[in-house]
């Protein structure tokens, strides 16, 4: 099994007795557009529409890709090889410094 990080930042996987660093190997992006869906009273309600995906290879057996939540959301019913960070650890400034696992949407 191979895990490839397609986010702009290194990802630190915090295991019980080890830290595995997944270096950024590129960036997967998705075009998104907010489209007015309806009004609730006078409040506009928008819907996100996803467009072209860039920087994401085709699916390969035994390969998973760490991607942003937005990329995973855009393809949640189409691909099973996309991972997002979950159970994050933050420093005193609130910045994510690692995660304890990955999730699929």
Secondary structure as the mmCIF struct_conf table of DSSP 4:
data_model
#
loop_
_struct_conf.conf_type_id
_struct_conf.id
_struct_conf.beg_label_comp_id
_struct_conf.beg_label_asym_id
_struct_conf.beg_label_seq_id
_struct_conf.end_label_comp_id
_struct_conf.end_label_asym_id
_struct_conf.end_label_seq_id
STRN STRN1 UNK A 2 UNK A 5
BEND BEND1 UNK A 7 UNK A 9
STRN STRN2 UNK A 11 UNK A 14
BEND BEND2 UNK A 16 UNK A 17
STRN STRN3 UNK A 19 UNK A 22
STRN STRN4 UNK A 24 UNK A 24
STRN STRN5 UNK A 29 UNK A 40
TURN_TY1_P TURN_TY1_P1 UNK A 41 UNK A 42
STRN STRN6 UNK A 43 UNK A 54
BEND BEND3 UNK A 55 UNK A 55
HELX_LH_PP_P HELX_LH_PP_P1 UNK A 57 UNK A 59
TURN_TY1_P TURN_TY1_P2 UNK A 61 UNK A 62
STRN STRN7 UNK A 63 UNK A 66
HELX_RH_AL_P HELX_RH_AL_P1 UNK A 69 UNK A 74
TURN_TY1_P TURN_TY1_P3 UNK A 75 UNK A 78
BEND BEND4 UNK A 80 UNK A 80
STRN STRN8 UNK A 82 UNK A 90
TURN_TY1_P TURN_TY1_P4 UNK A 92 UNK A 93
BEND BEND5 UNK A 94 UNK A 94
STRN STRN9 UNK A 96 UNK A 103
#
